Amino acid sequence: MSKAMTMWATTALVLTSAPLAAQDAVREACMPDIRNFCAAEMATFDRDKVRACLIENIKKTSPACQAAAKARRDAEATKPESN
């Protein structure tokens, strides 16, 4: 997969309502694990598939990825809802 395609897929994965710092942390910490466990999903450019794959494989990921994913989850949980 080309570097541009990888960056696009990564950006698509983290472009959600989570705070930017949490998104950046997940992108940095989890990209090696995403490439390892979710390469097929990355090739589809489907953010939801990549995210689901990462969640499904989270126990296999590095401790840094697990910590970043937990921090992002916690950030999303504490973010006030927009109406």
Short mmCIF file of the C-alpha atoms (twelve columns), coordinates in Angstrom:
data_MODEL
# 
_entry.id   MODEL 
# 
loop_
_atom_site.group_PDB 
_atom_site.id 
_atom_site.type_symbol 
_atom_site.label_atom_id 
_atom_site.label_alt_id 
_atom_site.label_comp_id 
_atom_site.label_asym_id 
_atom_site.label_seq_id 
_atom_site.Cartn_x 
_atom_site.Cartn_y 
_atom_site.Cartn_z 
_atom_site.pdbx_PDB_model_num 
ATOM 1  C CA . MET A 1  0.000   0.000  0.000  1 
ATOM 2  C CA . SER A 2  1.423   3.375  -0.919 1 
ATOM 3  C CA . LYS A 3  2.335   5.909  1.734  1 
ATOM 4  C CA . ALA A 4  -0.371  8.314  0.503  1 
ATOM 5  C CA . MET A 5  -3.031  5.601  0.667  1 
ATOM 6  C CA . THR A 6  -1.890  4.616  4.152  1 
ATOM 7  C CA . MET A 7  -2.065  8.204  5.358  1 
ATOM 8  C CA . TRP A 8  -5.527  8.637  3.825  1 
ATOM 9  C CA . ALA A 9  -6.789  5.472  5.494  1 
ATOM 10 C CA . THR A 10 -5.308  6.525  8.812  1 
ATOM 11 C CA . THR A 11 -6.861  9.963  8.570  1 
ATOM 12 C CA . ALA A 12 -10.213 8.446  7.683  1 
ATOM 13 C CA . LEU A 13 -9.980  6.159  10.695 1 
ATOM 14 C CA . VAL A 14 -9.479  8.941  13.180 1 
ATOM 15 C CA . LEU A 15 -11.773 11.598 11.733 1 
ATOM 16 C CA . THR A 16 -14.567 11.222 14.206 1 
ATOM 17 C CA . SER A 17 -15.895 13.387 16.995 1 
ATOM 18 C CA . ALA A 18 -13.060 12.436 19.366 1 
ATOM 19 C CA . PRO A 19 -10.802 15.289 20.447 1 
ATOM 20 C CA . LEU A 20 -7.859  15.828 18.106 1 
ATOM 21 C CA . ALA A 21 -5.222  14.953 20.691 1 
ATOM 22 C CA . ALA A 22 -6.850  11.560 21.278 1 
ATOM 23 C CA . GLN A 23 -7.138  10.966 17.523 1 
ATOM 24 C CA . ASP A 24 -3.480  11.796 16.988 1 
ATOM 25 C CA . ALA A 25 -2.431  9.519  19.825 1 
ATOM 26 C CA . VAL A 26 -4.359  6.575  18.377 1 
ATOM 27 C CA . ARG A 27 -2.985  7.209  14.892 1 
ATOM 28 C CA . GLU A 28 0.599   7.340  16.161 1 
ATOM 29 C CA . ALA A 29 0.353   4.436  18.600 1 
ATOM 30 C CA . CYS A 30 -1.807  2.073  16.575 1 
ATOM 31 C CA . MET A 31 -0.661  2.415  12.967 1 
ATOM 32 C CA . PRO A 32 1.792   -0.513 13.159 1 
ATOM 33 C CA . ASP A 33 -0.934  -2.666 14.700 1 
ATOM 34 C CA . ILE A 34 -3.509  -1.545 12.140 1 
ATOM 35 C CA . ARG A 35 -1.103  -2.446 9.344  1 
ATOM 36 C CA . ASN A 36 -0.456  -5.814 10.990 1 
ATOM 37 C CA . PHE A 37 -3.996  -6.851 11.901 1 
ATOM 38 C CA . CYS A 38 -6.231  -4.800 9.586  1 
ATOM 39 C CA . ALA A 39 -4.442  -4.473 6.243  1 
ATOM 40 C CA . ALA A 40 -7.413  -5.862 4.314  1 
ATOM 41 C CA . GLU A 41 -9.765  -3.380 5.950  1 
ATOM 42 C CA . MET A 42 -7.366  -0.493 5.258  1 
ATOM 43 C CA . ALA A 43 -7.399  -1.440 1.589  1 
ATOM 44 C CA . THR A 44 -11.176 -0.879 1.494  1 
ATOM 45 C CA . PHE A 45 -10.819 2.743  2.704  1 
ATOM 46 C CA . ASP A 46 -13.815 2.072  4.952  1 
ATOM 47 C CA . ARG A 47 -13.196 3.831  8.264  1 
ATOM 48 C CA . ASP A 48 -15.874 1.809  10.036 1 
ATOM 49 C CA . LYS A 49 -14.319 -1.495 8.933  1 
ATOM 50 C CA . VAL A 50 -10.846 -0.407 10.031 1 
ATOM 51 C CA . ARG A 51 -12.143 0.789  13.377 1 
ATOM 52 C CA . ALA A 52 -14.142 -2.435 13.894 1 
ATOM 53 C CA . CYS A 53 -11.067 -4.493 13.030 1 
ATOM 54 C CA . LEU A 54 -8.924  -2.558 15.486 1 
ATOM 55 C CA . ILE A 55 -11.521 -3.003 18.216 1 
ATOM 56 C CA . GLU A 56 -11.800 -6.726 17.437 1 
ATOM 57 C CA . ASN A 57 -8.025  -7.130 17.679 1 
ATOM 58 C CA . ILE A 58 -7.336  -4.667 20.492 1 
ATOM 59 C CA . LYS A 59 -6.086  -7.350 22.896 1 
ATOM 60 C CA . LYS A 60 -3.432  -8.332 20.338 1 
ATOM 61 C CA . THR A 61 -2.170  -4.779 19.878 1 
ATOM 62 C CA . SER A 62 0.765   -3.116 21.573 1 
ATOM 63 C CA . PRO A 63 0.346   -1.683 25.067 1 
ATOM 64 C CA . ALA A 64 0.785   1.817  23.600 1 
ATOM 65 C CA . CYS A 65 -2.075  1.260  21.150 1 
ATOM 66 C CA . GLN A 66 -4.304  -0.131 23.881 1 
ATOM 67 C CA . ALA A 67 -3.591  2.877  26.105 1 
ATOM 68 C CA . ALA A 68 -4.252  5.346  23.265 1 
ATOM 69 C CA . ALA A 69 -7.486  3.588  22.309 1 
ATOM 70 C CA . LYS A 70 -8.651  3.649  25.934 1 
ATOM 71 C CA . ALA A 71 -7.817  7.354  26.233 1 
ATOM 72 C CA . ARG A 72 -9.764  8.071  23.040 1 
ATOM 73 C CA . ARG A 73 -12.728 6.064  24.280 1 
ATOM 74 C CA . ASP A 74 -12.657 7.955  27.567 1 
ATOM 75 C CA . ALA A 75 -12.402 11.289 25.728 1 
ATOM 76 C CA . GLU A 76 -15.427 10.434 23.603 1 
ATOM 77 C CA . ALA A 77 -17.378 9.385  26.699 1 
ATOM 78 C CA . THR A 78 -16.746 12.677 28.477 1 
ATOM 79 C CA . LYS A 79 -17.327 14.920 25.466 1 
ATOM 80 C CA . PRO A 80 -20.596 16.875 25.725 1 
ATOM 81 C CA . GLU A 81 -23.167 15.932 23.118 1 
ATOM 82 C CA . SER A 82 -24.026 18.443 20.390 1 
ATOM 83 C CA . ASN A 83 -27.670 19.047 19.578 1 
# 
